[in-house]
């Protein structure tokens, strides 16, 4: 099991990820990425997927043409799942790839 972030930890961490939106119902963060075309979006998803597999932490995502919507939450964090350091680490890596 992974520790869920406290409210104070979450607020501090999200200040460093200003383009990500917090969903309090799911205790998750999400962001929409828009690329020049499908090939660029798919290349981005490939980079993220290779890193996610190595980290054993996988995003929820949805892709249509040049748009990729990503949601991050840790399903085994705390009692009911929620935002964890693993999500924040992946979000920062995703920002690098974007």
N, C-alpha and C positions, 0 to 999 in steps of 0.2 A: 504494500500500500504506500502511496505517496501522500505527503502532507499538503493539504489545501492551504492557500495563502490566507493570512488574516486580512481583515479589512485595511489595516494600516499598511501592510506589505503590498497589498494590491494597489492601493492608491499611489504609493511611492513608485512602484514599478510601472504603472500605466502612464505616469507623467513622462517617462522616457519613451513611450510608444504613442505619441499623440494622434496618429492616424487610425489607431485601433479603437473600436467601440466596445464598451462593456455591456454585456447582457446579464442583468441581475437575476433574471428568471432561470437562466442556465448556468450562471457563474462561469461565463465564457467570454472570450474576446473574438471579434471578427473584423475583417477588413476586405474591401473590394479593390482589386487590382485591374487596371485596364492597360492593354498592350497595343502595339501597332497593328497586329494581326494574329491569326490563330497560331501560326508557327512560333511567334515570340511568346505567346501565352503557354503553349505546350512546352517550349524549352524551359521556361520558368518552372512549370509544374514538374518537369523532369529533374531539375536541380533540387527542388524542394523534396521530391520523393526520395531521391538518393540519400540526402541528409537525414530525412525522417526515418528511413529504414535503419540507418546506422545508429541513430539515437533511440530506436525502438519507441518512437512517439509519432503518431500519424495524425495529420490534420483531417478535418471534415472539409470537403471542398466541392465546389460546383463550378463547371466551366461551360460557357457558351461563347463560341467564336473567340473574341479577344478579351473577354472578361473572366476573371477567376475570383470567386468569393471563397474566403477561407474563414473557418471557425475553429478556435482552439479551446479545448477543455480537457481535463484529465479525468477519465471515467472512473479510475480507482483512487481518486483523491478524496480524503475524508470519508464521511459516511455515505454521502450521496453523489460523489464526484464534484468537480469544481476546478477552479483555476489553480494551477501549481507553478512552481519554478520551471518545470519542464515546458509548459506552454510559453512562458516568457522567453526562455532560451530559444525555442523554435521561432517565435515571433521575431526576435532580433536577427536570427539567421535568415528568415524570409525577407526581412527588410534589406539585408545585404544582397540577396539574390535579385530583388526587384530593382 
